Amino acid sequence: FKLIERYSNLSPKKDNRPEIVRLLLEKGGADVNATLAEDGTSPLHYAVEKKHNIQIVKQLVEHGANVNCKDVYQQTPLYDAASKEIAQYLLQQGADPTVKNSTGETPLERAKYLMNLDIKNNYDALKFLDDAP
């Protein structure tokens, strides 16, 4: 609560999520690898789901978030990368594009499956993942 009180002057008209994440990491001692749900989802899993969250993704990784952490379905954040930029960054930081989830899918296979279902999620990342080693 002290952290919230101290920084409650952040503008409500501006997107302050990166600033809030920075404060939590630097001042609040947030554990970037803590699981937040019963399914083993990490903060990085959540951050990669929104294509405009690249700054938050970078902050988490710079503070030690494991790019290959797995949830209970054995999925890493790369499975849910919502943009080419996020997928590329994760790969540059050592994300494994060949890891298989509990159903035996790789991130590329997952993205192709979502495309076949006509789901917008992962469209931007698909081409990049297809070219990944």
DSSP file (Angstrom, degrees, kcal/mol; ACC not computed):
  #  RESIDUE AA STRUCTURE BP1 BP2  ACC     N-H-->O    O-->H-N    N-H-->O    O-->H-N    TCO  KAPPA ALPHA  PHI   PSI    X-CA   Y-CA   Z-CA
    1    1 A F     >        0   0    0      0, 0.0     4,-2.8     0, 0.0     5,-0.2   0.000 360.0 360.0 360.0 -32.7    0.0    0.0    0.0
    2    2 A K  H  >  +     0   0    0      1,-0.2     4,-2.7     2,-0.2     5,-0.2   0.901 360.0  51.5 -61.7 -39.0    2.9    2.4    0.6
    3    3 A L  H  > S+     0   0    0      2,-0.2     4,-1.8     1,-0.2    -1,-0.2   0.912 111.0  47.4 -63.7 -42.4    4.0    1.9   -3.0
    4    4 A I  H  4 S+     0   0    0      2,-0.2    -2,-0.2     1,-0.2    -1,-0.2   0.928 113.7  47.6 -64.8 -45.1    0.5    2.8   -4.2
    5    5 A E  H >< S+     0   0    0     -4,-2.8     3,-1.0     1,-0.2    -2,-0.2   0.920 111.5  50.8 -61.2 -44.0    0.2    5.8   -1.9
    6    6 A R  H 3< S+     0   0    0     -4,-2.7     3,-0.3     1,-0.3    -1,-0.2   0.856 121.4  31.5 -64.5 -36.6    3.6    7.1   -2.9
    7    7 A Y  T >< S+     0   0    0     -4,-1.8     3,-1.2    -5,-0.2    -1,-0.3   0.039  79.9 115.2-113.0  26.4    3.0    6.8   -6.7
    8    8 A S  T <   +     0   0    0     -3,-1.0    -1,-0.2     1,-0.3    -2,-0.1   0.525  60.8  79.3 -74.4  -3.4   -0.7    7.5   -6.8
    9    9 A N  T 3   +     0   0    0     -3,-0.3    -1,-0.3    -4,-0.1     2,-0.1   0.366  61.7 128.0 -85.5   6.9   -0.1   10.7   -8.7
   10   10 A L  S <  S-     0   0    0     -3,-1.2     6,-0.1     1,-0.1    -3,-0.0  -0.417  72.7-100.4 -63.8 136.6    0.4    8.8  -12.0
   11   11 A S    >   -     0   0    0      1,-0.2     3,-0.8    -2,-0.1     5,-0.1  -0.366  22.0-153.5 -63.9 126.9   -1.8   10.3  -14.7
   12   12 A P  T 3  S+     0   0    0      0, 0.0    -1,-0.2     0, 0.0     4,-0.1   0.658  94.1  61.2 -73.4 -13.9   -5.1    8.3  -15.3
   13   13 A K  T 3  S+     0   0    0      2,-0.1     2,-0.3     3,-0.0    -2,-0.1   0.590  97.7  67.6 -86.9 -11.0   -5.1    9.6  -18.9
   14   14 A K  S <  S-     0   0    0     -3,-0.8     2,-1.1     2,-0.0     3,-0.0  -0.799  94.5-105.8-110.4 150.0   -1.8    8.0  -19.8
   15   15 A D        +     0   0    0     -2,-0.3     4,-0.2     1,-0.2    -2,-0.1  -0.642  44.6 170.1 -74.1 103.6   -1.0    4.3  -20.1
   16   16 A N     >  +     0   0    0     -2,-1.1     4,-3.0     1,-0.2     5,-0.2   0.302  40.8 108.4 -99.4   7.7    1.0    3.9  -16.9
   17   17 A R  H  > S+     0   0    0      1,-0.2     4,-2.9     2,-0.2     5,-0.2   0.914  80.1  48.2 -56.3 -46.4    1.3    0.1  -17.0
   18   18 A P  H  > S+     0   0    0      0, 0.0     4,-2.5     0, 0.0    -1,-0.2   0.908 114.1  47.9 -60.3 -38.5    5.0    0.1  -17.9
   19   19 A E  H  > S+     0   0    0     -4,-0.2     4,-2.4     2,-0.2    -2,-0.2   0.905 112.3  48.7 -67.2 -40.9    5.7    2.6  -15.1
   20   20 A I  H  X S+     0   0    0     -4,-3.0     4,-2.5     2,-0.2    -1,-0.2   0.921 112.1  48.6 -64.5 -43.9    3.7    0.6  -12.6
   21   21 A V  H  X S+     0   0    0     -4,-2.9     4,-2.4    -5,-0.2     5,-0.2   0.924 110.6  51.8 -61.4 -44.0    5.5   -2.6  -13.6
   22   22 A R  H  X S+     0   0    0     -4,-2.5     4,-3.1    -5,-0.2     5,-0.4   0.925 110.8  47.9 -58.2 -45.5    8.8   -0.8  -13.3
   23   23 A L  H  X>S+     0   0    0     -4,-2.4     4,-2.7     1,-0.2     5,-1.6   0.909 111.3  49.8 -63.5 -42.5    7.9    0.4   -9.8
   24   24 A L  H  <5S+     0   0    0     -4,-2.5     6,-2.2     3,-0.2    -1,-0.2   0.890 116.3  42.9 -63.1 -38.5    6.7   -3.0   -8.7
   25   25 A L  H  <5S+     0   0    0     -4,-2.4     4,-0.3     4,-0.2    -2,-0.2   0.921 125.0  32.0 -73.4 -44.8   10.0   -4.6   -9.9
   26   26 A E  H  <5S+     0   0    0     -4,-3.1    -3,-0.2    -5,-0.2    -2,-0.2   0.859 136.4  18.7 -85.5 -36.7   12.4   -2.0   -8.7
   27   27 A K  T  <5S+     0   0    0     -4,-2.7    -3,-0.2    -5,-0.4    -2,-0.1   0.744 125.9  47.3-105.2 -30.9   10.7   -0.7   -5.5
   28   28 A G  S   <S-     0   0    0     -5,-1.6    -3,-0.2    -4,-0.1    -4,-0.2   0.562  94.4-129.3 -94.5  -8.1    8.2   -3.4   -4.6
   29   29 A G        -     0   0    0     -4,-0.3    -4,-0.2    -6,-0.3    -3,-0.1   0.833  36.3-174.3  66.7  32.7   10.5   -6.5   -5.0
   30   30 A A        -     0   0    0     -6,-2.2     2,-0.8    -9,-0.1    -1,-0.2  -0.334  25.9-124.7 -62.8 140.5    8.0   -8.3   -7.2
   31   31 A D    >   -     0   0    0      1,-0.1     3,-1.4     2,-0.0    -1,-0.1  -0.794  18.3-163.0 -88.7 109.5    9.0  -11.9   -8.1
   32   32 A V  T 3  S+     0   0    0     -2,-0.8    12,-0.5    31,-0.3    -1,-0.1   0.646  88.0  48.7 -70.6 -13.9    9.0  -12.0  -11.9
   33   33 A N  T 3  S+     0   0    0      9,-0.1    -1,-0.3    32,-0.1     2,-0.1   0.287  81.2 121.6-108.9   9.7    8.9  -15.8  -11.9
   34   34 A A    <   -     0   0    0     -3,-1.4     2,-0.4     1,-0.1    -4,-0.0  -0.440  65.6-121.3 -68.5 144.9    6.0  -16.3   -9.4
   35   35 A T        -     0   0    0      7,-0.2     7,-0.2     1,-0.1     6,-0.1  -0.748  21.2-165.4 -88.7 138.5    3.1  -18.2  -10.7
   36   36 A L        +     0   0    0      5,-3.5     2,-0.3    -2,-0.4     6,-0.1   0.502  63.3  29.8-103.4  -6.5   -0.1  -16.2  -10.6
   37   37 A A  S >  S-     0   0    0      4,-0.5     3,-1.9     1,-0.0     4,-0.0  -0.923  86.3 -97.4-147.6 169.2   -2.7  -18.8  -11.0
   38   38 A E  T 3  S+     0   0    0     -2,-0.3    -1,-0.0     1,-0.3    -3,-0.0   0.722 118.4  63.6 -62.6 -20.9   -3.5  -22.5  -10.5
   39   39 A D  T 3  S-     0   0    0     32,-0.1    33,-3.1     2,-0.0    34,-0.4   0.381 116.4-111.0 -87.6   6.1   -2.4  -23.2  -14.1
   40   40 A G    <   +     0   0    0     -3,-1.9     2,-0.2    31,-0.3    -2,-0.1   0.669  57.5 165.2  79.2  16.5    1.1  -22.0  -13.4
   41   41 A T        -     0   0    0     -6,-0.1    -5,-3.5    30,-0.1    -4,-0.5  -0.479  21.9-151.4 -71.5 134.3    0.9  -18.9  -15.5
   42   42 A S     >  -     0   0    0     -7,-0.2     4,-1.7    -2,-0.2     3,-0.2  -0.523  31.0-102.3 -98.0 168.1    3.7  -16.4  -14.9
   43   43 A P  H  > S+     0   0    0      0, 0.0     4,-2.5     0, 0.0     5,-0.1   0.872 124.4  55.6 -56.3 -35.5    3.6  -12.6  -15.3
   44   44 A L  H  > S+     0   0    0    -12,-0.5     4,-2.1     2,-0.2     5,-0.2   0.885 101.8  55.9 -66.4 -37.8    5.5  -13.1  -18.6
   45   45 A H  H  4 S+     0   0    0      1,-0.2     4,-0.5    -3,-0.2    -1,-0.2   0.926 112.5  43.1 -57.0 -44.3    2.7  -15.4  -19.9
   46   46 A Y  H >< S+     0   0    0     -4,-1.7     3,-1.1     1,-0.2     4,-0.3   0.916 111.5  53.7 -68.1 -43.2    0.2  -12.7  -19.2
   47   47 A A  H >< S+     0   0    0     -4,-2.5     3,-1.1     1,-0.2     6,-0.2   0.858 102.6  56.1 -63.6 -37.3    2.3   -9.9  -20.7
   48   48 A V  T 3< S+     0   0    0     -4,-2.1    34,-2.2     1,-0.2    -1,-0.2   0.659  89.9  76.7 -72.3 -13.6    2.9  -11.5  -24.1
   49   49 A E  T <  S+     0   0    0     -3,-1.1     2,-0.5    -4,-0.5    -1,-0.2   0.672  87.2  63.9 -72.7 -16.4   -0.8  -11.9  -24.7
   50   50 A K  S X  S-     0   0    0     -3,-1.1     3,-2.1    -4,-0.3    32,-0.1  -0.942  75.6-146.2-112.4 123.7   -1.3   -8.2  -25.6
   51   51 A K  T 3  S+     0   0    0     -2,-0.5     3,-0.4     1,-0.3    -1,-0.1   0.722  97.6  55.9 -64.4 -21.3    0.6   -7.0  -28.7
   52   52 A H  T 3  S+     0   0    0      1,-0.2     3,-0.4     2,-0.1    -1,-0.3   0.358  85.5  85.7 -90.4   7.0    1.2   -3.5  -27.2
   53   53 A N    <>  +     0   0    0     -3,-2.1     4,-2.6    -6,-0.2     3,-0.4   0.159  46.5 117.9 -92.9  19.2    2.9   -4.9  -24.1
   54   54 A I  H  > S+     0   0    0     -3,-0.4     4,-2.6     1,-0.2    -1,-0.2   0.869  75.1  53.4 -57.1 -38.0    6.5   -5.2  -25.6
   55   55 A Q  H  > S+     0   0    0     -3,-0.4     4,-2.2     2,-0.2    -1,-0.2   0.908 111.1  45.8 -63.9 -40.6    7.8   -2.7  -23.0
   56   56 A I  H  > S+     0   0    0     -3,-0.4     4,-2.5     2,-0.2    -2,-0.2   0.906 110.8  53.3 -68.5 -40.9    6.4   -4.7  -20.1
   57   57 A V  H  X S+     0   0    0     -4,-2.6     4,-2.3     1,-0.2    -2,-0.2   0.936 110.8  47.5 -57.1 -46.8    7.7   -8.0  -21.7
   58   58 A K  H  X S+     0   0    0     -4,-2.6     4,-2.9    -5,-0.2    -2,-0.2   0.903 110.1  52.3 -62.9 -41.9   11.2   -6.4  -21.9
   59   59 A Q  H  X S+     0   0    0     -4,-2.2     4,-1.3     2,-0.2    -1,-0.2   0.930 110.5  47.8 -60.3 -45.5   11.0   -5.1  -18.3
   60   60 A L  H  <>S+     0   0    0     -4,-2.5     5,-2.5     1,-0.2     3,-0.3   0.930 114.3  45.5 -62.3 -45.7   10.1   -8.6  -17.0
   61   61 A V  H ><5S+     0   0    0     -4,-2.3     3,-2.0     1,-0.2    -2,-0.2   0.915 109.8  54.5 -65.1 -43.0   12.9  -10.3  -18.9
   62   62 A E  H 3<5S+     0   0    0     -4,-2.9    -1,-0.2     1,-0.3    -2,-0.2   0.765 107.5  52.3 -62.0 -24.5   15.4   -7.7  -17.9
   63   63 A H  T 3<5S-     0   0    0     -4,-1.3   -31,-0.3    -3,-0.3    -1,-0.3   0.195 134.5 -85.4 -97.9  15.6   14.5   -8.4  -14.3
   64   64 A G  T < 5 +     0   0    0     -3,-2.0    -3,-0.2     1,-0.3    -2,-0.1   0.562  66.6 162.7 101.5   9.4   15.0  -12.1  -14.7
   65   65 A A      < -     0   0    0     -5,-2.5     2,-0.7    -6,-0.2    -1,-0.3  -0.413  43.2-119.8 -62.7 135.6   11.8  -13.5  -16.0
   66   66 A N    >   -     0   0    0      1,-0.2     3,-1.5   -34,-0.1    -1,-0.1  -0.682  17.7-159.7 -81.0 114.1   12.4  -17.0  -17.5
   67   67 A V  T 3  S+     0   0    0     -2,-0.7    11,-0.4     1,-0.3    -1,-0.2   0.641  92.6  48.5 -70.6 -12.7   11.5  -16.9  -21.2
   68   68 A N  T 3  S+     0   0    0      8,-0.1    -1,-0.3    27,-0.1    -2,-0.1   0.141  78.3 135.6-111.9  18.5   11.2  -20.7  -21.2
   69   69 A C    <   -     0   0    0     -3,-1.5     2,-0.4     1,-0.1   -27,-0.1  -0.383  44.0-143.9 -65.8 147.2    9.0  -21.0  -18.0
   70   70 A K        -     0   0    0      6,-0.1     6,-0.2     7,-0.1     2,-0.1  -0.891   5.7-145.4-117.9 143.5    6.2  -23.5  -18.5
   71   71 A D    >   -     0   0    0      4,-1.6     3,-2.2    -2,-0.4   -31,-0.3  -0.238  51.4 -79.5 -87.1-172.5    2.6  -23.5  -17.2
   72   72 A V  T 3  S+     0   0    0    -33,-3.1   -32,-0.1     1,-0.3    -1,-0.0   0.678 134.4  56.3 -67.1 -14.6    0.8  -26.7  -16.3
   73   73 A Y  T 3  S-     0   0    0    -34,-0.4    29,-2.9     2,-0.1    30,-0.3   0.283 117.9-114.0 -95.6   9.1    0.1  -27.3  -20.0
   74   74 A Q    <   +     0   0    0     -3,-2.2     2,-0.4    27,-0.2    -2,-0.1   0.719  68.7 145.6  64.9  24.1    3.9  -27.1  -20.7
   75   75 A Q        -     0   0    0     26,-0.1    -4,-1.6     2,-0.0    -1,-0.2  -0.786  36.6-152.2 -95.2 133.8    3.4  -23.9  -22.7
   76   76 A T    >   -     0   0    0     -2,-0.4     3,-1.7    -6,-0.2     4,-0.5  -0.496  37.3 -96.3 -91.8 168.3    6.0  -21.2  -22.6
   77   77 A P  G >  S+     0   0    0      0, 0.0     3,-1.3     0, 0.0     4,-0.3   0.790 119.3  72.1 -56.6 -27.0    5.3  -17.5  -23.2
   78   78 A L  G >  S+     0   0    0    -11,-0.4     3,-0.9     1,-0.3   -10,-0.1   0.804  87.0  64.8 -59.6 -28.7    6.2  -18.0  -26.9
   79   79 A Y  G <  S+     0   0    0     -3,-1.7    -1,-0.3     1,-0.2     8,-0.0   0.822 109.9  36.8 -61.8 -31.0    3.0  -19.9  -27.4
   80   80 A D  G <  S+     0   0    0     -3,-1.3    -1,-0.2    -4,-0.5    -2,-0.2   0.271  77.4 143.1-108.9  10.6    1.0  -16.8  -26.6
   81   81 A A    <   -     0   0    0     -3,-0.9    44,-0.3    -4,-0.3   -32,-0.2  -0.338  34.7-161.4 -56.6 121.6    3.1  -14.1  -28.2
   82   82 A A        +     0   0    0    -34,-2.2    42,-0.3   -32,-0.1     2,-0.3   0.460  65.5  31.3 -90.0  -1.9    0.6  -11.7  -29.7
   83   83 A S  S  > S-     0   0    0    -35,-0.2     4,-2.5    41,-0.1     5,-0.2  -0.987  76.1-116.2-151.1 160.5    2.9  -10.0  -32.1
   84   84 A K  H  > S+     0   0    0     -2,-0.3     4,-3.1     1,-0.2     5,-0.2   0.897 115.9  56.4 -60.7 -40.9    6.0  -10.5  -34.3
   85   85 A E  H  > S+     0   0    0      1,-0.2     4,-2.2     2,-0.2    -1,-0.2   0.901 109.5  44.3 -60.6 -42.6    7.9   -8.0  -32.2
   86   86 A I  H  > S+     0   0    0      2,-0.2     4,-2.6     1,-0.2    -1,-0.2   0.930 114.7  48.5 -68.7 -45.0    7.2  -10.0  -29.0
   87   87 A A  H  X S+     0   0    0     -4,-2.5     4,-2.4     1,-0.2    -2,-0.2   0.924 112.6  49.0 -60.3 -44.5    8.0  -13.3  -30.6
   88   88 A Q  H  X S+     0   0    0     -4,-3.1     4,-2.5     2,-0.2    -1,-0.2   0.920 111.4  49.1 -61.9 -44.9   11.2  -12.0  -32.0
   89   89 A Y  H  X S+     0   0    0     -4,-2.2     4,-1.7    -5,-0.2    -2,-0.2   0.933 110.8  49.9 -61.6 -46.3   12.2  -10.5  -28.7
   90   90 A L  H  <>S+     0   0    0     -4,-2.6     5,-2.8     1,-0.2    -1,-0.2   0.915 111.8  48.5 -59.4 -43.0   11.5  -13.8  -26.8
   91   91 A L  H ><5S+     0   0    0     -4,-2.4     3,-1.5     1,-0.2    -1,-0.2   0.901 109.3  52.5 -64.2 -40.7   13.6  -15.7  -29.4
   92   92 A Q  H 3<5S+     0   0    0     -4,-2.5    -1,-0.2     1,-0.3    -2,-0.2   0.801 107.8  53.2 -63.4 -28.3   16.4  -13.2  -29.1
   93   93 A Q  T 3<5S-     0   0    0     -4,-1.7    -1,-0.3    -5,-0.2   -26,-0.2   0.356 132.8 -88.9 -90.6   5.7   16.4  -13.8  -25.3
   94   94 A G  T < 5 +     0   0    0     -3,-1.5    -3,-0.2     1,-0.3    -2,-0.1   0.566  65.7 162.9 103.8  10.5   16.6  -17.5  -25.7
   95   95 A A      < -     0   0    0     -5,-2.8    -1,-0.3    -6,-0.2   -27,-0.1  -0.404  40.0-125.0 -61.8 137.1   13.0  -18.7  -26.0
   96   96 A D    >   -     0   0    0      1,-0.1     3,-0.8   -29,-0.1   -20,-0.1  -0.763  21.4-169.8 -90.2 111.5   13.0  -22.3  -27.4
   97   97 A P  T 3  S+     0   0    0      0, 0.0    11,-0.5     0, 0.0    -1,-0.1   0.556  84.0  57.8 -77.4  -5.6   10.8  -22.5  -30.5
   98   98 A T  T 3  S+     0   0    0      8,-0.1     2,-0.1     9,-0.1    -2,-0.0   0.496  74.3 117.8-102.1  -4.6   11.0  -26.3  -30.6
   99   99 A V    <   -     0   0    0     -3,-0.8     2,-0.4     1,-0.1   -23,-0.1  -0.378  56.5-140.8 -65.6 139.6    9.6  -27.0  -27.1
  100  100 A K        -     0   0    0      6,-0.1     6,-0.2    -2,-0.1    -1,-0.1  -0.812   6.5-138.0-105.5 143.2    6.4  -29.0  -27.2
  101  101 A N    >   -     0   0    0      4,-2.4     3,-2.1    -2,-0.4   -27,-0.2  -0.145  45.5 -77.6 -84.5-172.8    3.4  -28.5  -24.9
  102  102 A S  T 3  S+     0   0    0    -29,-2.9   -28,-0.1     1,-0.3    -1,-0.1   0.674 133.4  50.2 -65.7 -16.9    1.3  -31.2  -23.2
  103  103 A T  T 3  S-     0   0    0    -30,-0.3    -1,-0.3     2,-0.1   -29,-0.1   0.355 121.6-105.5 -99.8   4.9   -0.5  -32.0  -26.5
  104  104 A G  S <  S+     0   0    0     -3,-2.1     2,-0.3     1,-0.3    -2,-0.1   0.594  73.9 138.7  86.3  12.0    2.8  -32.2  -28.5
  105  105 A E        -     0   0    0      4,-0.0    -4,-2.4     3,-0.0    -1,-0.3  -0.655  43.3-144.2 -91.5 145.4    2.5  -28.9  -30.3
  106  106 A T     >  -     0   0    0     -2,-0.3     4,-2.4    -6,-0.2     5,-0.2  -0.550  37.3 -99.8 -90.2 168.2    5.4  -26.4  -30.9
  107  107 A P  H  > S+     0   0    0      0, 0.0     4,-2.3     0, 0.0     5,-0.2   0.892 125.4  51.1 -56.6 -39.0    4.7  -22.7  -30.8
  108  108 A L  H  > S+     0   0    0    -11,-0.5     4,-2.5     2,-0.2     5,-0.2   0.928 109.7  48.7 -64.5 -44.8    4.6  -22.6  -34.6
  109  109 A E  H  > S+     0   0    0      1,-0.2     4,-2.2     2,-0.2    -1,-0.2   0.887 111.1  51.6 -62.3 -37.9    2.1  -25.5  -34.7
  110  110 A R  H  X S+     0   0    0     -4,-2.4     4,-2.4     2,-0.2    -1,-0.2   0.921 109.6  49.0 -63.7 -44.4   -0.1  -23.7  -32.1
  111  111 A A  H  X S+     0   0    0     -4,-2.3     4,-2.1     1,-0.2    -2,-0.2   0.905 111.4  49.4 -63.4 -41.4   -0.1  -20.5  -34.2
  112  112 A K  H  X S+     0   0    0     -4,-2.5     4,-2.2     2,-0.2    -1,-0.2   0.901 109.6  52.3 -64.0 -40.2   -1.0  -22.4  -37.3
  113  113 A Y  H  X S+     0   0    0     -4,-2.2     4,-1.4     1,-0.2    -2,-0.2   0.926 109.2  49.3 -60.4 -45.6   -3.8  -24.1  -35.5
  114  114 A L  H  <>S+     0   0    0     -4,-2.4     5,-2.5     1,-0.2    -1,-0.2   0.878 109.1  52.7 -63.5 -37.2   -5.2  -20.8  -34.2
  115  115 A M  H ><5S+     0   0    0     -4,-2.1     3,-1.8     1,-0.2    -1,-0.2   0.912 105.8  53.9 -63.2 -41.2   -5.0  -19.4  -37.8
  116  116 A N  H 3<5S+     0   0    0     -4,-2.2    -1,-0.2     1,-0.3    -2,-0.2   0.799 106.6  52.0 -63.9 -27.9   -7.0  -22.4  -39.0
  117  117 A L  T 3<5S-     0   0    0     -4,-1.4    -1,-0.3    -5,-0.2    -2,-0.2   0.439 117.7-117.7 -84.4   0.5   -9.7  -21.5  -36.4
  118  118 A D  T < 5 +     0   0    0     -3,-1.8     2,-0.5     1,-0.2    -3,-0.2   0.879  61.6 153.0  62.8  40.3   -9.7  -18.0  -37.8
  119  119 A I      < -     0   0    0     -5,-2.5    -1,-0.2     2,-0.1    -2,-0.1  -0.890  42.8-145.4-100.2 128.6   -8.5  -16.6  -34.5
  120  120 A K    >   +     0   0    0     -2,-0.5     3,-2.1    -3,-0.1     4,-0.3   0.815  66.8 107.7 -64.7 -32.3   -6.5  -13.3  -34.8
  121  121 A N  T 3  S+     0   0    0      1,-0.3    -2,-0.1     2,-0.1   -39,-0.1  -0.199  87.5  10.8 -51.9 132.8   -4.2  -14.1  -31.9
  122  122 A N  T 3> S+     0   0    0    -40,-0.2     4,-1.3   -42,-0.1    -1,-0.3   0.407  85.9 123.8  81.4   1.5   -0.7  -14.9  -33.1
  123  123 A Y  H X> S+     0   0    0     -3,-2.1     4,-0.7     1,-0.2     3,-0.6   0.944  75.9  46.8 -57.7 -49.4   -1.1  -13.9  -36.8
  124  124 A D  H 3> S+     0   0    0    -42,-0.3     4,-0.6    -4,-0.3     3,-0.2   0.865 113.8  48.6 -61.6 -36.3    1.8  -11.4  -36.7
  125  125 A A  H 3> S+     0   0    0    -44,-0.3     4,-2.8     1,-0.2     5,-0.3   0.707  92.2  80.6 -77.9 -19.7    4.1  -13.9  -35.0
  126  126 A L  H <X S+     0   0    0     -4,-1.3     4,-2.4    -3,-0.6    -1,-0.2   0.919  92.8  44.7 -58.0 -51.1    3.3  -16.8  -37.4
  127  127 A K  H  X S+     0   0    0     -4,-0.7     4,-1.2    -3,-0.2    -1,-0.2   0.912 115.0  49.3 -61.6 -42.7    5.6  -15.8  -40.3
  128  128 A F  H >X S+     0   0    0     -4,-0.6     4,-0.6     1,-0.2     3,-0.6   0.933 112.4  47.0 -63.4 -45.6    8.4  -15.0  -37.9
  129  129 A L  H >< S+     0   0    0     -4,-2.8     3,-0.9     1,-0.2    -1,-0.2   0.861 106.2  59.5 -64.3 -35.1    8.1  -18.3  -36.1
  130  130 A D  H 3< S+     0   0    0     -4,-2.4    -1,-0.2    -5,-0.3    -2,-0.2   0.816 109.4  43.7 -63.0 -29.9    7.9  -20.2  -39.4
  131  131 A D  H << S+     0   0    0     -4,-1.2    -1,-0.3    -3,-0.6    -2,-0.2   0.512  90.8 112.0 -91.7  -6.7   11.3  -18.8  -40.3
  132  132 A A    <<        0   0    0     -3,-0.9    -3,-0.0    -4,-0.6    -4,-0.0  -0.303 360.0 360.0 -69.3 151.8   12.9  -19.4  -36.8
  133  133 A P              0   0    0      0, 0.0    -1,-0.1     0, 0.0    -4,-0.1   0.501 360.0 360.0 -64.4 360.0   15.6  -22.1  -36.5
